[in-house]
Amino acid sequence: MSDTTHDPRYPIGNFVAPEVITPEDRRYAMMTLAEMPELLRDSVRGLKRDQIETPYREGGWTVRQVVHHVADSHMTAFFRLRKALTEDWPTVEGYNEALFATMHDVAAAPVEWSLELVESVHARWVMLLQSLTEDQWKRGFTHAERGRMNLEVATLLYAWHSRHHVAHIAHLRKARGW
């Protein structure tokens, strides 16, 4: 396996789902999702406008785009969870993240709006995850491009996604001495 820790695209490495997911893995993922809104808020606290418009790496998204992307992505993930709990293995569509990141609201909206969305979505998301039975954890959805994914794997994936994007901003701040 190659070392991706020095790849600025993947500062914490790529997501790899464990072969067996334990209740402890799920608890850690839920804790990560619960803590993520404050970690994301802390990652941008005190940044000036020009810093928020700085890409986290050459050719990468700006801090503003990263924050808005997290809100878009995690709202979508929460919706998929709810579909998986109310439908039998529904098919869910992907979306063009790169194009979403170029839309007017991403360019113009304050990051605070997405920080507030992330706080609210994560509060409901974690509340719902904490209520799941063993059988419900095995439910899932079929992603139109990625195939079947149960709720255990999806939860671990989005815990990783949370750490991944906070690390983008943290690494940028460290590199720039902010």
C-alpha positions, 0 to 999 in steps of 0.5 A: 500500500502506498503512503498517501499521508504526504498527498495533499489531496488525502492528508489522512489517507484514503478511506478503507472500510474494515472487513468487519465493522464493530459496535466500537467502530460505529461509536467512534464514527458517531463521535466523529460526526458529533464533534465534526461541526465544532472542528470545522468551525475551529478550522476556519475561526479567525480566517480573513476573507483572502484566506478563505478564498485560498485553495487548500492545495495547488489546483484544489478548492478554496477553504470556502468551497471546502466548507460549502462542499461539506454541507452539500455532501453531508446533507446528501448523506443524511438524506440517503440514511433516511431513505435507507431506513424507509425504503428497501435498498433504494437507488441514490444518485450521485452529483457532480461535486466539482460543478456544485463547488462552482455554483453562485451560492458557493462563491457568494454565501458566507461560510457561516451559513454552511457551518450552521447547516453542518451543525444542524444536520450533524445533530439530527444525523447523530441522533438518528444513528444512535437510535438504530437497531442492529438490523437497521445498521445492515440496511443501506442503499445502492449508489448509482455509481458506487454500488451497494453500501450499508449504513455501517460503511456509509457512517464510517465513510462520512466520519472519514470524510469529516476528518479528511476535509478538516485536515485540508484546512488544518494543513493549509493553515499550518503551511501558511502559518495562519 
